[in-house]
Amino acid sequence: MHQYEVMVILDPTVEEKTVQPSLEKFLNVITTAKGTVDTLSIWGRRRLAYEIQKKSEGIYAVINMTAPSDAVIELDRQLNLSEAVMRTKVLRAEDVQFTITPIEYVAEKSYERPPRKGPRKDSSDKPSSSRPAADKPADKVAETVEAAAE
């Protein structure tokens, strides 16, 4: 038996009250195969990074469990057959011991730039080019025209 972490994204039209009972129904596959469900964490409605099935939100759930691999494959198959499940991701978390906790969404504050220190520089303040006047392309053309005219 191995440790697994399963992330499930459910359709946002599903009521949040029914999420846990429906997931527990799917997790019967694990318990009948003599596996254990360590944690079932429902994160709630979250905004997706990109649209899945033309939906921009989903209900996230994370399941940590210990089970045989054939039971996890069957669980993933059943979850993918369900119309309420938009996406699943199964990870084998053998040697890694960590927990994922959702972060609170805080709306971004508009950022205001601090006022400038001192006046802006005008384009007339720029020094003229360091090249002599004869080396400028426009002056060369004018010299060529004057030489041709003589």
N, C-alpha and C positions, 0 to 999 in steps of 0.2 A: 504494500500500500504506500501511496505517495501523498504528499501535501499538494493541494491545488488551490488556486485562486481564480474565481470565475467572476467576470464583470458582465452584467446584463443591462442592456438599455431597452426599456419598455416603451410602448406607444404612449404618448402623453394623454390620449383620450381615455386611458384606463384610470379608474378611480384609485387614488392612493391607498384607500382602505383595503382594497382587494389585492394589492400587490403582494403582501407577505403571505396570505393564504394560498395564492396561486403559485408562488415560488416554492412554498413548502410542499405543495402537491407534486411539483417536478422533482423535489429533493428526495421523495420516497424512493426513487431509483437508487440513490446513494445508500440510504439506510437499509434497503433490502439486500444490497450487495455487501453488507457488513461494514460499511464505511461510516464515518461520523461527520456531521456538519458542525464545525467549530464556531463560526460566526455567520450571521446573516445580517448585513448592514444595508439598510435602505437609505440612500442619500437624498431621495426626493427628486423633484423636478429641476432639471438643469438645462442650460442652453448648450446646444451642440456646437462644436467647432465648425462643422459643415452640415448641410442638410442630408438627412437620411430618409429616403422614401418621401421626399418633399415636406419633411417636418423639421423644424428648427429647434425643437425641445424634446426632451425625453426624460423618463424616470429611471434613475440609476440605482442599481443594487449590486453589492459586492458580497460574494460568498467565499468564505475560507473553509476548506474541508480536507479530510483525509479519506481517500478512497482508492480502490483498484482502478487501473486505467480503463478497463472495458466499461465500468460503470460511468466514468466521466465521459467517455465517448458517447454512450447512450444518452446521458443527460444533455450533452451538447446537441445531439441529433433531435431530441424531443423539444428542446428550447427553440431550435431553428425551425421546427415545423409549426410552432405556435404563431398565430397571426399577431398576437399582442407583443411579441418580442421583435424588436427592430434589429438588434446587433448583440452578439455574444463574443467574449474573448476568454479563452481558458489558458491559464499560465500554470506551469508546474513550479512550485515554490519550495524546493527541497531544502537547500542550505540557507536560504535567505529568510530571516525572521524580522519582519517589519509589518506595520499596520498602516493602511491608507485611511486617512480621515479627511472628510470633505472640509473645504475651507468656506468661510462665509463670503458671499459675494458683496462687495462694496462698490458702489457706483464711483466711477472715476471723477475726480474733481477737475474742473477746468484749470488749466495751468496758465497763469499770467506771467509774462516776462517782466523782470524788474526794469525800472526806467533806466535809460542810458545815462552813463556818466559823461557829462560834457556834451558839446554841440557836435552835430554830424559834420563830416568833412564834405565840402563841395567839390565837384569835379574841377572847378577852376583853381583849386588849391594844389592840384597835382603838378609836379614839376614837368617841364617840357622834356621831350626826348633828348637823350644824351648824344644822339647822332648829329653831326653837322648838317646844315641845311642842304648842302649839295648832295649828301648821301641819301636823302629821302627820295622815294620813287617818283613822287609828283614833280619834284624839282628837276629830276633827271629828264623827265619827259619834256618839261618846259625848255630846258637847255638844248635838247635835241631839236625841238621845233625851231628855236631861235637860230641854231646853227644851220639848219636846213634853209631857213629863210634868207640868210646872208649869201 
